Amino acid sequence: MEANRNSACAPSPQPAPQLTPTQIKVLRGVHSGLLNKQIAYDLGIAEATVKVHMTALMRKLNVHNRTQAAIVAQTLSLRTL
């Protein structure tokens, strides 16, 4: 019975969000400390498109700013993808 109580209190791990390949690339750029303009240049897309991807990323990752997104990127080990 003790094991059941402990397992009920333990937080369940959050599943990794389903990100598109471009969202992963944008998140890598954020994790590297790049500005939207630099990410856009590296990916060959418009800066406005990077902003759209950032908005979608922050919703999927349930974060409110770039710093939090970068921390989640570290947690997800996106550097190795």
FENQUI-V243318 format. One record per backbone hydrogen bond with DSSP energy under -1.0 kcal/mol. CO is the residue of the C=O (numbers start at 1). NH is the residue of the N-H. E is the energy in kcal/mol with one decimal. If there is no record, write none. Layout:
CO/NH/E + CO/NH/E
//
This chain:
1/5/-1.7 + 2/6/-2.0 + 3/7/-2.4 + 4/8/-1.7 + 5/9/-1.3 + 6/10/-1.3 + 20/24/-2.2 + 21/25/-1.9 + 22/26/-2.6 + 23/27/-2.6 + 24/28/-2.3 + 25/29/-2.0 + 26/30/-2.3 + 27/31/-2.6 + 28/32/-1.8 + 29/34/-2.6 + 30/33/-1.5 + 35/39/-2.5 + 36/40/-2.8 + 37/41/-2.1 + 38/42/-2.5 + 39/43/-2.3 + 40/44/-1.3 + 40/45/-2.2 + 46/50/-1.6 + 47/51/-2.0 + 48/52/-1.8 + 49/53/-2.3 + 50/54/-2.7 + 51/55/-2.2 + 52/56/-2.1 + 53/57/-2.9 + 54/58/-2.8 + 55/59/-1.8 + 56/60/-2.6 + 57/61/-2.8 + 58/63/-2.2 + 65/69/-1.9 + 66/70/-2.6 + 67/71/-2.0 + 68/72/-2.2 + 69/73/-2.4 + 70/74/-1.9 + 71/75/-2.1 + 72/76/-2.6 + 73/78/-1.9 + 77/80/-1.2
//
